[in-house]
Amino acid sequence: PVFIQLCGIDKENAIQIVRMTSTHGNIPEPLRLAHLIATGVVLGESTGKA
């Protein structure tokens, strides 16, 4: 599950944004990319060639 916190947006719009950014399964793309980057940094696999 993905938990969202609302601030300045109604629930329906927040849910719509999360669904629109979930292009690879159920995880929103910004969250998926943050996880990939953090994993690379922790494991030392980030070479800085991006």
DSSP file (Angstrom, degrees, kcal/mol; ACC not computed):
  #  RESIDUE AA STRUCTURE BP1 BP2  ACC     N-H-->O    O-->H-N    N-H-->O    O-->H-N    TCO  KAPPA ALPHA  PHI   PSI    X-CA   Y-CA   Z-CA
    1    1 A P              0   0    0      0, 0.0     2,-0.5     0, 0.0    26,-0.0   0.000 360.0 360.0 360.0 149.0    0.0    0.0    0.0
    2    2 A V        -     0   0    0     24,-0.1     2,-0.4    25,-0.0    16,-0.0  -0.952 360.0-150.8-110.2 126.8    1.0    3.6   -0.6
    3    3 A F        -     0   0    0     -2,-0.5     2,-0.3     2,-0.0     0, 0.0  -0.819  13.3-167.7 -98.5 135.8    0.1    6.1    2.1
    4    4 A I        -     0   0    0     -2,-0.4     2,-0.5     2,-0.0    11,-0.0  -0.920  12.7-148.4-122.6 149.7   -0.5    9.7    1.1
    5    5 A Q        -     0   0    0     -2,-0.3     2,-0.4     2,-0.1    -2,-0.0  -0.975  19.2-138.2-116.8 128.6   -0.8   12.8    3.2
    6    6 A L        +     0   0    0     -2,-0.5     2,-0.3     2,-0.0     4,-0.1  -0.697  31.5 158.2 -91.7 133.7   -3.1   15.5    2.0
    7    7 A C  S    S-     0   0    0     -2,-0.4     3,-0.1     3,-0.1    -2,-0.1  -0.781  76.7 -12.0-153.7 106.2   -2.2   19.2    2.1
    8    8 A G  S    S+     0   0    0     -2,-0.3     2,-0.3     1,-0.2    -2,-0.0   0.663 118.2  83.3  78.8  16.5   -3.8   21.7   -0.1
    9    9 A I  S    S-     0   0    0      4,-0.0    -1,-0.2     3,-0.0     2,-0.1  -0.993  77.2-115.8-147.9 147.0   -5.5   19.0   -2.3
   10   10 A D     >  -     0   0    0     -2,-0.3     4,-2.1     1,-0.1     5,-0.2  -0.440  31.8-109.3 -83.9 163.4   -8.6   17.0   -2.1
   11   11 A K  H  > S+     0   0    0      1,-0.2     4,-2.4     2,-0.2     5,-0.2   0.867 114.8  53.8 -59.9 -41.8   -8.6   13.2   -1.7
   12   12 A E  H  > S+     0   0    0      1,-0.2     4,-2.1     2,-0.2    -1,-0.2   0.912 110.5  45.9 -63.4 -43.7   -9.9   12.5   -5.2
   13   13 A N  H  > S+     0   0    0      2,-0.2     4,-2.3     1,-0.2    -1,-0.2   0.887 111.8  52.3 -66.7 -38.6   -7.2   14.6   -6.9
   14   14 A A  H  X S+     0   0    0     -4,-2.1     4,-2.2     2,-0.2    -2,-0.2   0.923 110.5  47.4 -62.8 -44.4   -4.5   13.0   -4.8
   15   15 A I  H  X S+     0   0    0     -4,-2.4     4,-2.4     1,-0.2    -1,-0.2   0.902 110.8  52.5 -63.4 -40.9   -5.6    9.5   -5.7
   16   16 A Q  H  X S+     0   0    0     -4,-2.1     4,-2.3    -5,-0.2    -2,-0.2   0.904 109.3  49.1 -62.5 -41.9   -5.8   10.5   -9.4
   17   17 A I  H  X S+     0   0    0     -4,-2.3     4,-1.7     2,-0.2    -2,-0.2   0.916 110.7  50.1 -64.5 -43.5   -2.2   11.8   -9.3
   18   18 A V  H  < S+     0   0    0     -4,-2.2     4,-0.4     1,-0.2    -2,-0.2   0.920 112.7  47.1 -61.5 -43.1   -0.9    8.7   -7.6
   19   19 A R  H >< S+     0   0    0     -4,-2.4     3,-0.8     1,-0.2    -1,-0.2   0.883 110.3  52.5 -66.0 -38.3   -2.6    6.5  -10.2
   20   20 A M  H 3< S+     0   0    0     -4,-2.3    -1,-0.2     1,-0.2    -2,-0.2   0.806 111.3  46.4 -68.7 -29.1   -1.3    8.6  -13.1
   21   21 A T  T 3< S+     0   0    0     -4,-1.7     8,-3.7    -5,-0.2     2,-1.3   0.409  87.0  94.2 -94.8   2.4    2.3    8.3  -11.9
   22   22 A S    <   +     0   0    0     -3,-0.8     3,-0.3    -4,-0.4    -1,-0.1  -0.659  41.7 145.5 -93.4  80.2    2.1    4.6  -11.3
   23   23 A T        +     0   0    0     -2,-1.3     2,-0.5     1,-0.2    -1,-0.2   0.726  64.4  49.2 -90.9 -23.3    3.5    3.5  -14.6
   24   24 A H  B >  S-A   27   0A   0      3,-0.6     3,-0.6    -3,-0.3     2,-0.3  -0.684 125.7 -62.0-117.2  75.6    5.4    0.4  -13.5
   25   25 A G  T 3  S-     0   0    0     -2,-0.5    -1,-0.1    -3,-0.3     0, 0.0  -0.627  98.0 -31.1  86.9-143.7    2.9   -1.6  -11.4
   26   26 A N  T 3  S+     0   0    0     -2,-0.3    -1,-0.2    -3,-0.1   -24,-0.1   0.499 109.4  93.4 -95.2  -4.9    1.4   -0.2   -8.2
   27   27 A I  B <  S-A   24   0A   0     -3,-0.6    -3,-0.6     1,-0.0    -4,-0.2  -0.788  80.8-117.3 -95.0 126.3    4.4    2.0   -7.1
   28   28 A P     >  -     0   0    0      0, 0.0     4,-2.3     0, 0.0     3,-0.4  -0.315  26.0-119.2 -58.7 142.2    4.3    5.6   -8.2
   29   29 A E  H  > S+     0   0    0     -8,-3.7     4,-2.7     1,-0.2     5,-0.3   0.864 110.3  53.1 -56.1 -44.7    7.2    6.5  -10.4
   30   30 A P  H  > S+     0   0    0      0, 0.0     4,-2.0     0, 0.0    -1,-0.2   0.901 112.7  45.7 -59.8 -38.2    8.8    9.2   -8.2
   31   31 A L  H  > S+     0   0    0     -3,-0.4     4,-1.9     2,-0.2    -2,-0.2   0.890 112.3  51.2 -69.5 -39.4    8.8    6.7   -5.3
   32   32 A R  H  X S+     0   0    0     -4,-2.3     4,-2.1     2,-0.2    -1,-0.2   0.915 111.7  46.6 -63.6 -44.5   10.2    3.9   -7.5
   33   33 A L  H  X S+     0   0    0     -4,-2.7     4,-2.5     2,-0.2     5,-0.2   0.892 109.7  53.4 -66.7 -39.7   13.1    6.1   -8.7
   34   34 A A  H  X S+     0   0    0     -4,-2.0     4,-2.5    -5,-0.3    -1,-0.2   0.903 109.7  49.3 -60.6 -40.3   13.9    7.3   -5.2
   35   35 A H  H  X S+     0   0    0     -4,-1.9     4,-2.4     2,-0.2    -2,-0.2   0.914 110.7  49.5 -65.2 -43.3   14.2    3.7   -4.1
   36   36 A L  H  X S+     0   0    0     -4,-2.1     4,-2.0     2,-0.2    -2,-0.2   0.913 113.6  45.9 -62.1 -43.2   16.5    2.8   -7.0
   37   37 A I  H  X S+     0   0    0     -4,-2.5     4,-2.2     2,-0.2    -2,-0.2   0.933 113.3  48.5 -66.0 -46.7   18.8    5.7   -6.3
   38   38 A A  H  X S+     0   0    0     -4,-2.5     4,-2.6     1,-0.2     5,-0.2   0.891 110.7  51.4 -62.6 -39.7   18.9    5.1   -2.6
   39   39 A T  H  X S+     0   0    0     -4,-2.4     4,-2.4     1,-0.2     6,-0.3   0.910 110.0  49.8 -63.7 -41.8   19.7    1.4   -3.2
   40   40 A G  H  X>S+     0   0    0     -4,-2.0     5,-2.6     2,-0.2     6,-1.0   0.890 112.4  47.1 -63.6 -40.1   22.5    2.3   -5.5
   41   41 A V  H ><5S+     0   0    0     -4,-2.2     3,-0.7     3,-0.2    -2,-0.2   0.929 113.8  47.0 -67.5 -45.7   24.0    4.8   -3.1
   42   42 A V  H 3<5S+     0   0    0     -4,-2.6    -2,-0.2     1,-0.2    -1,-0.2   0.890 117.1  42.9 -64.1 -40.4   23.8    2.4   -0.1
   43   43 A L  H 3<5S-     0   0    0     -4,-2.4    -1,-0.2    -5,-0.2    -2,-0.2   0.481 112.1-118.3 -87.0  -2.0   25.3   -0.5   -2.1
   44   44 A G  T <<5S+     0   0    0     -3,-0.7    -3,-0.2    -4,-0.5    -4,-0.1   0.770  77.6 125.2  73.7  25.6   27.9    1.7   -3.7
   45   45 A E      < +     0   0    0     -5,-2.6     2,-0.6    -6,-0.3    -4,-0.2   0.377  37.1 104.7 -98.3   3.6   26.7    1.1   -7.2
   46   46 A S        +     0   0    0     -6,-1.0    -9,-0.0     1,-0.1     0, 0.0  -0.770  41.5 177.1 -88.2 120.1   26.3    4.7   -8.1
   47   47 A T        -     0   0    0     -2,-0.6    -1,-0.1     0, 0.0    -2,-0.0   0.514  42.6-120.8-101.6  -6.9   29.1    5.8  -10.4
   48   48 A G  S    S+     0   0    0      1,-0.1    -2,-0.1     2,-0.0     0, 0.0   0.688  79.4 118.6  76.6  17.9   28.0    9.3  -11.1
   49   49 A K              0   0    0      1,-0.2    -1,-0.1     0, 0.0    -3,-0.0   0.168 360.0 360.0 -99.9  17.2   27.7    8.8  -14.9
   50   50 A A              0   0    0      0, 0.0    -1,-0.2     0, 0.0    -2,-0.0   0.492 360.0 360.0 -69.2 360.0   24.0    9.6  -15.1
